[in-house]
Amino acid sequence: MGSEERSKHDVFVNFRGPDVREGFLKNLHKALLRSGIKAFVDSQDLHKGQKLTPALRKAIERSLVAIVVFSRDYASSEWCLNELVKILECSKRKEQMVITVFHEVEPSQVRRRAGCYEDAMAKHEQRHGKDPDTVEKWRHALFIASNFPGLHLQDSSNEAKFINGVVGDVKAKLQHLEAKRKSKSITPNLHHRQVIPTPRSLHTFPHDHFQTPSTHHASWQSPSMLPSIAFLTP
């Protein structure tokens, strides 16, 4: 994708507005702007239907980095889940990098679709009884995204420090992508990739240690295929 198509924003933020907009998200957005990072934050909390608008699809496609903010009622939003599916598609096809943020929700809850996430998916199954593939696609997306290296906010009193960590992770990923772009312009055939399959070896991945920002990201696979986690080496 050409640089002129990437010019509007560096980051797309996927979130459920009622959970985080007025506090965490507002502070995160300000911190990104202070660091010179342009972020796309959807201004609408309510969306009719579940299909993404062309403008939002394009905003996701044009972003270099996506921040996925998992919160308590995130999975209740079909809109959030469809954005997540699109983000994961871009992370595979366009090498978009993804940062997962667990905002006062346990990573294992998202990964296993437990608790409020289990309740939300059960309601989706009832609503989409004639379209089980859609719900399965959302379940698969939650599983894949929850296995990305991420950041877990457990104590809101440390929010400012936590946000600085998120911004630092974004900056590191943008720098990594820029270095990779320059490297490709010099040696276009240089590309290293290490793939760790799942689910058999998934237990070897440190799922519940989400403190360290990383320039690695996972790979989105079709729901009909076994999920895998792919790590791109800098």
C-alpha positions as CSV (number, residue, x, y, z in Angstrom):
1,M,0.0,0.0,0.0
2,G,1.4,3.4,-1.0
3,S,2.4,6.0,1.6
4,E,-0.2,8.4,0.2
5,E,-2.9,5.9,1.2
6,R,-1.5,5.7,4.7
7,S,-1.4,9.4,5.3
8,K,-4.6,10.0,7.3
9,H,-3.8,8.1,10.5
10,D,-1.3,5.6,11.9
11,V,-3.5,3.7,14.3
12,F,-7.1,2.3,14.3
13,V,-8.7,1.8,17.8
14,N,-11.2,-0.9,18.2
15,F,-13.3,-0.5,21.4
16,R,-16.8,-0.6,22.9
17,G,-17.7,3.0,23.6
18,P,-19.9,2.7,26.7
19,D,-17.2,0.8,28.5
20,V,-14.1,3.0,27.9
21,R,-14.9,6.1,25.8
22,E,-15.2,8.7,28.5
23,G,-12.2,7.7,30.6
24,F,-9.5,5.3,29.3
25,L,-10.0,5.9,25.6
26,K,-10.1,9.7,25.9
27,N,-6.8,9.7,27.8
28,L,-5.2,7.2,25.4
29,H,-6.2,9.3,22.4
30,K,-4.7,12.4,23.9
31,A,-1.5,10.6,24.8
32,L,-1.2,9.3,21.2
33,L,-1.7,12.8,19.8
34,R,0.9,14.3,22.2
35,S,3.4,11.7,20.8
36,G,2.6,12.8,17.2
37,I,0.6,9.6,16.5
38,K,-2.5,10.0,14.4
39,A,-5.3,7.7,15.6
40,F,-8.7,6.9,14.1
41,V,-11.3,6.7,16.9
42,D,-14.9,6.2,15.7
43,S,-17.1,8.9,17.2
44,Q,-20.3,6.9,17.1
45,D,-21.4,4.5,19.9
46,L,-24.5,3.2,18.3
47,H,-24.5,1.5,14.9
48,K,-27.6,0.1,13.1
49,G,-27.0,-3.4,11.7
50,Q,-23.7,-5.3,11.9
51,K,-22.1,-4.5,8.5
52,L,-19.1,-2.2,8.6
53,T,-19.4,1.0,6.6
54,P,-17.0,1.4,3.6
55,A,-15.4,4.4,5.4
56,L,-14.6,2.3,8.5
57,R,-13.4,-0.6,6.4
58,K,-11.0,1.7,4.6
59,A,-9.9,3.3,7.9
60,I,-8.9,-0.2,9.2
61,E,-7.2,-1.1,6.0
62,R,-5.1,2.1,5.9
63,S,-3.9,1.8,9.5
64,L,-0.4,0.6,10.2
65,V,-1.3,-0.5,13.8
66,A,-4.6,-1.5,15.3
67,I,-5.3,-1.3,19.1
68,V,-8.0,-3.7,20.2
69,V,-9.4,-2.7,23.7
70,F,-11.1,-5.7,25.3
71,S,-13.5,-4.6,28.0
72,R,-16.2,-6.2,30.0
73,D,-19.0,-5.9,27.5
74,Y,-16.9,-5.8,24.3
75,A,-18.2,-9.1,23.1
76,S,-21.8,-8.0,23.3
77,S,-21.2,-5.6,20.4
78,E,-21.5,-7.1,16.9
79,W,-19.9,-4.0,15.5
80,C,-16.8,-4.5,17.7
81,L,-16.6,-8.2,16.6
82,N,-16.9,-7.4,12.9
83,E,-14.2,-4.7,13.3
84,L,-12.0,-7.3,15.0
85,V,-12.5,-9.8,12.1
86,K,-11.5,-7.1,9.6
87,I,-8.4,-6.2,11.7
88,L,-7.3,-9.8,11.8
89,E,-7.7,-10.1,8.0
90,C,-5.5,-7.0,7.6
91,S,-2.9,-8.3,10.0
92,K,-2.5,-11.3,7.7
93,R,-2.8,-9.8,4.3
94,K,-1.3,-6.3,4.9
95,E,1.0,-7.1,7.8
96,Q,-0.9,-4.7,10.0
97,M,0.4,-4.9,13.6
98,V,-2.0,-5.4,16.5
99,I,-1.8,-4.4,20.1
100,T,-4.3,-6.0,22.5
101,V,-5.4,-4.1,25.6
102,F,-7.3,-6.0,28.4
103,H,-9.2,-3.3,30.2
104,E,-10.3,-4.6,33.6
105,V,-11.0,-8.0,32.0
106,E,-8.8,-11.1,32.3
107,P,-7.1,-12.3,29.1
108,S,-8.2,-15.9,29.9
109,Q,-11.8,-14.7,29.9
110,V,-11.5,-13.4,26.4
111,R,-9.5,-16.4,25.2
112,R,-11.9,-19.0,26.6
113,R,-15.0,-16.9,26.0
114,A,-15.8,-17.3,29.7
115,G,-18.0,-15.2,32.1
116,C,-19.5,-12.2,30.4
117,Y,-17.9,-13.2,27.1
118,E,-19.6,-16.6,27.3
119,D,-22.9,-14.9,28.0
120,A,-22.5,-12.5,25.1
121,M,-21.7,-15.3,22.6
122,A,-24.6,-17.3,23.8
123,K,-26.9,-14.4,23.0
124,H,-25.3,-14.0,19.6
125,E,-26.0,-17.7,19.0
126,Q,-29.7,-17.2,19.8
127,R,-29.9,-14.2,17.6
128,H,-28.1,-15.7,14.7
129,G,-29.4,-19.3,14.9
130,K,-29.8,-19.5,11.1
131,D,-26.3,-18.2,10.6
132,P,-23.9,-20.1,12.9
133,D,-20.9,-19.4,10.7
134,T,-21.0,-15.7,11.7
135,V,-20.9,-16.5,15.4
136,E,-18.1,-19.1,14.9
137,K,-16.1,-16.4,13.0
138,W,-16.4,-14.1,16.0
139,R,-15.4,-16.8,18.4
140,H,-12.4,-17.6,16.3
141,A,-11.4,-13.9,16.1
142,L,-11.6,-13.6,19.9
143,F,-9.4,-16.7,20.3
144,I,-6.8,-15.5,17.9
145,A,-6.7,-11.9,19.1
146,S,-6.5,-12.9,22.8
147,N,-3.3,-14.8,22.0
148,F,-1.5,-11.7,20.7
149,P,1.2,-10.3,23.1
150,G,-0.8,-7.6,24.9
151,L,-1.2,-5.3,27.9
152,H,-3.4,-5.9,30.9
153,L,-4.8,-3.1,33.0
154,Q,-5.8,-4.5,36.3
155,D,-5.7,-1.4,38.5
156,S,-7.2,1.8,37.1
157,S,-5.1,3.8,39.6
158,N,-2.1,3.1,37.4
159,E,-3.9,4.1,34.2
160,A,-1.5,7.0,33.3
161,K,1.5,4.7,33.5
162,F,-0.3,2.0,31.6
163,I,-1.3,4.4,28.8
164,N,2.4,5.5,28.5
165,G,3.2,1.8,28.0
166,V,0.6,1.4,25.3
167,V,1.9,4.6,23.5
168,G,5.5,3.3,23.8
169,D,4.4,0.0,22.2
170,V,2.7,1.8,19.3
171,K,5.8,3.9,18.7
172,A,8.0,0.8,18.7
173,K,5.8,-1.0,16.2
174,L,5.6,2.1,13.9
175,Q,9.4,2.3,14.1
176,H,9.7,-1.4,13.3
177,L,7.4,-1.1,10.3
178,E,9.3,1.9,9.0
179,A,12.6,0.1,9.4
180,K,11.1,-2.9,7.6
181,R,9.8,-0.8,4.8
182,K,13.3,0.8,4.3
183,S,14.9,-2.7,4.5
184,K,12.6,-4.0,1.8
185,S,13.4,-1.1,-0.5
186,I,17.1,-2.2,-0.2
187,T,16.7,-6.0,-0.1
188,P,13.1,-6.8,-1.2
189,N,13.5,-10.5,-0.9
190,L,14.5,-10.4,2.8
191,H,11.7,-11.7,4.9
192,H,11.9,-14.1,7.9
193,R,9.0,-15.7,9.5
194,Q,8.6,-18.2,12.3
195,V,5.3,-20.0,12.8
196,I,4.3,-21.8,16.0
197,P,1.2,-24.0,15.4
198,T,-1.8,-24.3,17.7
199,P,-3.7,-25.8,19.5
200,R,-1.2,-28.6,20.2
201,S,1.7,-26.4,21.2
202,L,-0.4,-23.4,22.4
203,H,0.2,-24.2,26.0
204,T,3.9,-23.3,25.5
205,F,2.9,-19.7,24.8
206,P,2.9,-17.5,28.0
207,H,-0.7,-16.4,27.6
208,D,-1.1,-14.8,31.0
209,H,2.0,-12.7,30.9
210,F,1.0,-9.6,29.0
211,Q,3.4,-7.0,30.4
212,T,6.0,-6.7,27.8
213,P,5.3,-4.6,24.6
214,S,6.3,-6.6,21.5
215,T,6.8,-6.0,17.8
216,H,5.5,-9.5,17.1
217,H,2.0,-10.2,16.0
218,A,-0.3,-13.2,15.4
219,S,-1.7,-14.4,12.2
220,W,-5.4,-14.6,11.3
221,Q,-6.7,-17.8,9.8
222,S,-10.0,-18.8,8.2
223,P,-12.4,-20.3,10.8
224,S,-12.3,-23.5,8.7
225,M,-8.6,-23.9,9.4
226,L,-6.7,-24.6,12.6
227,P,-5.7,-21.3,14.2
228,S,-2.0,-20.5,14.3
229,I,0.2,-17.9,16.0
230,A,2.9,-16.4,13.7
231,F,5.7,-14.3,15.0
232,L,7.4,-11.9,12.6
233,T,11.0,-11.3,13.5
234,P,12.3,-7.7,13.3
